[in-house]
Every structure is written in structure tokens, then in C-alpha cells.
């Protein structure tokens, strides 16, 4: 069964494609306008048309149905985020076969609707779909990071640009007046802003492979400078292995940079910090040994953890930003304490 979805919101389109592919074993084509749908229908007919109600090209429900009916007799399903009685009545009056509230979208609802559609088309549902196997709730679908990561992040562009411009101006003023320590702090804040901006602008629906040794070699001089400043003995050894990462490889590099910078800033002066990066039985790992305790617990890297007096605000911000960019989860991290020393292992 081939379904065509007219939807201008890429996130909504991706969610629908995943739900239909996983739970209905059907293909979904996507267009952003009815004109694009008409062009597509000239090349390939479809079995069903989904129409988002609030598209930029939408004039009225009646107009949408007339436009679609000029090109196909396939059943029409309106998708809306405001499923009021009036919208529902208008949709059916216009000629829609069904209307679905995207806020209540679920595998069970899709199966019910498309069972009726398939019955009209005299096409049977596969047995495993009838049985409801492999069901994943919409809530779980929405928790997939590569679906949600780009949602409305372009709205951050303007505030981030404003923040960066302000920080640049303050940095120049500080340097001109000889306040080099303060200007260094502002420079660090600017880098954090740039990293958040890069994250907001990245395509997180893709993945990339990153050379671990190359990434660590790139940030090594910067980390050595921080270690020297804090009198920390830093040793880093890395095998030539690669790991997969959501988004572009540059984000993974920034994630490693901020993670290690956060650890260095959290470490006490005169701490020995040894890193072995390579492939182990359970995957590609960062195995880190500290001569003194650095973090109070794994939860420090993640939101909702209580503020720790052990880890400063600057280190905490860098640690959590690094964990975000690397898409780390608590189960990827293990931590051990031994006579005041600490070992942290991260599986990438």
C-alpha cells in the first residue's frame, strides 16, 4: 500500500513515515504542497492521501479535497492538531474519508483507520499487523533523538547570534582595558554559544563515523594547555578506531572537547589524568583514570541531578554539553572509586 502525505513540517512527516513503516508495513511519500502532490501523482498513483490541515498552501478543506480529486480518487485523510468538532464536521462535509488528530497519533489508531481504508480497497492487512506485534507507542517514537533534535531549533538562531555578538563586544572591551582573565572567560562563553549554535543548525537525522584518534589529536593541544595551567598531568593514548555518532562528525569532536574540558576543570590541581581510547570487548570506549576523585557520580553528567559543591558551574556546563553532543546515556558510563582515585569508562 502506497500512502502520500502532504505535510510542510519535516518532523511530523518523519514521525508519520516511521509509524506507518513500522506498524503498517507500508511506504509513505511526502510532499510539502498539493502542487507537489499533483506532480507526483502524474508519475505514480497512490492508495491513500494524507493532508495536513495547516499547510502554508492550504486555502480551505473544500479546496484541498477538490484539488486532490482532480488527480486521484484515493481516500483522503485530514491530519490536524486542532481536532475540534467544527473542524471534524467541516472535513467530512468537504469529502474527507477520515480525520486524525496528530496529538493522539498512535499505532492502534493508524491500524484502525487503515484497516477500513484497506477494506475499501479490498486489500488485507498482513497477519502480524492484525496481531498488533512490534508495537511501539507514539511517546516512545517521540523520544527518538534523531526525530526530535531539529524540532524548532532554528528559532535559537537569533538569540544565539545576539548572545555571541554581545560576548564578542565585551571581550574586545575587556582586552582593550587589560582585563585578560575576564576576557578569557568571555571567550569561553563565546565558544559554548558557538557550540550550541552548531548543534541547533546540524542535521541530526543523519549519522557519521568519527576517527577517535584523529578527534583526540585535534583537541590535544587545547587540553594540554588547560592541564598545564592547572598543573594536571594529562596522558592520552588512542587507537585508530572509529565510532558512529548522530549528526555530523564535527559535533562529536565538539562533544569530546567539552567533555574533556569539563573533566579538567572539575579536577583538582596536581591530579594525574590518564586516558586510554580504543576498542574493547563491549565497544569503542574512553577509559579514564584519575589519581583523585573528579566527579561525585554519573548523574553529574545529566540534567535533573542536584547541584554539586564538588563540581563548579563552568565544569558542569561543559560536562553536560559534551554529554549532549555525544548523546550519552547513563547506561553508557561506569564509575569506580579506589582509595581516593577514580576510574570512569564511557562507551561511545
C-alpha positions, 0 to 999 in steps of 0.5 A: 500500500502506497500512502502520500502525505502532504505535510510542510513540517519535516518532523511530523512527516518523519514521525508519520513515515516511521509509524506507518513503516513500522506498524503498517508495513507500508511506504509513505511519500511526502510532499510539502504542497498539493502542487507537489502532490499533483506532480507526483501523482502524474508519475505514480498513483497512490492508495491513500492521501494524507493532508495536513490541515495547516499547510502554508498552501492550504486555502480551505478543506473544500479546496484541498479535497477538490484539488486532490480529486482532480488527480486521484480518487484515493481516500483522503485523510485530514491530519490536524492538531486542532481536532475540534468538532467544527473542524471534524464536521467541516472535513467530512462535509468537504469529502474527507474519508477520515480525520486524525488528530496528530496529538493522539497519533498512535499505532492502534489508531493508524491500524484502525483507520487503515484497516477500513481504508484497506477494506475499501480497497479490498486489500488485507492487512498482513497477519502480524499487523492484525496481531498488533506485534512490534508495537511501539507507542507514539511517546516512545517514537517521540523520544527518538533523538534523531526525530526530535533534535531539529524540532524548532531549533532554528528559532535559537538562531537569533538569540544565539547570534545576539548572545555571541555578538554581545560576548564578542563586544565585551571581550574586545572591551575587556582586552582593550582595558587589560582585563585578560582573565575576564576576557578569557572567560568571555571567550569561553562563553563565546565558544559554548554559544558557538557550540550550541549554535552548531548543534541547533543548525546540524542535521541530526537525522543523519549519522557519521563515523568519527576517527577517535584518534584523529578527534583526540589529536585535534583537541590535544593541544587545547587540553594540554594547555588547560592541564598545564595551567592547572598543573594536571598531568594529562596522558592520552593514548588512542587507537585508530578506531572509529565510532558512529555518532548522530549528526555530523562528525564535527559535533562529536569532536565538539562533544569530546572537547567539552567533555574533556574540558569539563573533566579538567576543570572539575579536577583538582590541581596536581591530579594525574589524568590518564586516558586510554581510547580504543576498542574493547570487548563491549565497544569503542570506549574512553577509559579514564583514570584519575589519581583523585576523585573528579566527579561525585557520580554519573548523574553529574553528567545529566540534567535533573541531578542536584547541584554539586559543591564538588563540581563548579558551574563552568565544569558542569556546563561543559560536562553536560554539553559534551554529554549532549553532543555525544548523546550519552546515556547513563547506561553508557558510563561506569564509575569506580572509586579506589582509595581516593582515585577514580576510574570512569569508562564511557562507551561511545 
